[in-house]
Amino acid sequence: MALNPASAFGSASAGDPYLPTSGNGGYGVLHYELDLDYRVATNRLNGTAVIRARATMPLERFSLDFAGLSVVKVTVDGERPKKLAETPRKLVITPEHALAEGQEFSVTVRYRGAPHPIRSSWGEVGWEELADGVIVAGQPCGAASWFPCNDHPSDKATYRITIACEAGYTVVSNGSLVARSSRSGRTAWTYEMLQPMASYLATVQIGRYRSREIAQDPVPQSIHFPQSLDREISIDFGRVPEMLALFESLFGAYPFDSYTVVVTHDELEIPLEAQGLAIFGRNHVDGVHGSDRLIAHELAHQWFGNSLTLARWRDIWLHEGFACYAEWLWSEASGGKTADENAVAHRARVALEPKDLVIGDPGPARMFDDRVYKRGALALHAVRRRLGDEAFFAGLRAYVAECRFGLVSTEDFVEIMQSSSGDDEVGSVIDRWVYAKSLPKL
Ligand SMILES: [Zn+2]
């Protein structure tokens, strides 16, 4: 939907052509406060979301992404709206009093229902029941399956999330656990994420988990897992502190206040990242470090994807190419193949694939194509070869520091690498690897 500048209606789209129906215009969210009461046994959710936002234009009407649950009551600054309309994917609110540009306002939505994943071109995303618990995998448009939100990564906000469910389950969400209380067989868990977070990275994980601390420095690192995997978990995740130290030395300080790993009882097709967390399936655990590559990949997303977040989905290589390159960096540092050996091997493999993809704009259907990952990592390796290790990693740290907790584009990366290194050819290396279809030589 195009935004008519003369209207005071906030657009029902963030204007991202990859997900044209996601996100909303006319305001920016500052903070989400979610208070959820959930019954694992029956998959029933009762929720209250308090969304504090600021209007970026005069607003007579605005919308939120919300799908699959029933709205009980909405207020804007404590008042019932003049009009409330629900479409399958949006909640459209006309407040009693129009909002002025720059005005802060608060929307409270009470809702309930049986949450379920949203069908998308990328499979089912969002809130999903496990055999005995819950997983939330929000990327790229699943957040609306469990709370009303402005579901586009360009609108980051802080979060406070409380979830109450039956005692006996462990509930994990983003950030630090700041409160836990039990009453009549139910336990409420409150988590706070104080750093800005994209909605797709908001998560809830519920299961009958055992919990263990992995390390305390530089931030608390902990893991929640099925008791039967105790021995394998200690081995496979025992090197997380070492990995974290390596990435801090290469990319700069770990961005968040804690790092939490969840291993589900269920098998998962792929592991996934959330802000301050990574989630693996039981099938990713073998007790012989068989998933080291994936553990490194998900950890690296804390810098690339979570702290530094794409402003437009076309730049997905800034998340996946970097996380893939981090796999090679860990391999090199831990005595496996060097990044150079990995690059040579993967270039040879990518060379056998069709040359029909521009990884800097792969199109929505091929956002998660493996070439975005591998060729993205190759692009970084090509920049590293051009600049040398010292200038390359100094540039990478400058990029991470300057864009910390913010939004990024490929242009930002090129600009910072060039100004940090003084080499204005970084742009043409990126042009060849990221914006062309033909495969350059390393
Ligand atoms: Zn990834």
Boltz pocket constraint, residues with backbone or C-beta under 6 A from the ligand:
constraints:
  - pocket:
      binder: B
      contacts: [[A, 297], [A, 301], [A, 319], [A, 320], [A, 323]]
      max_distance: 6.0
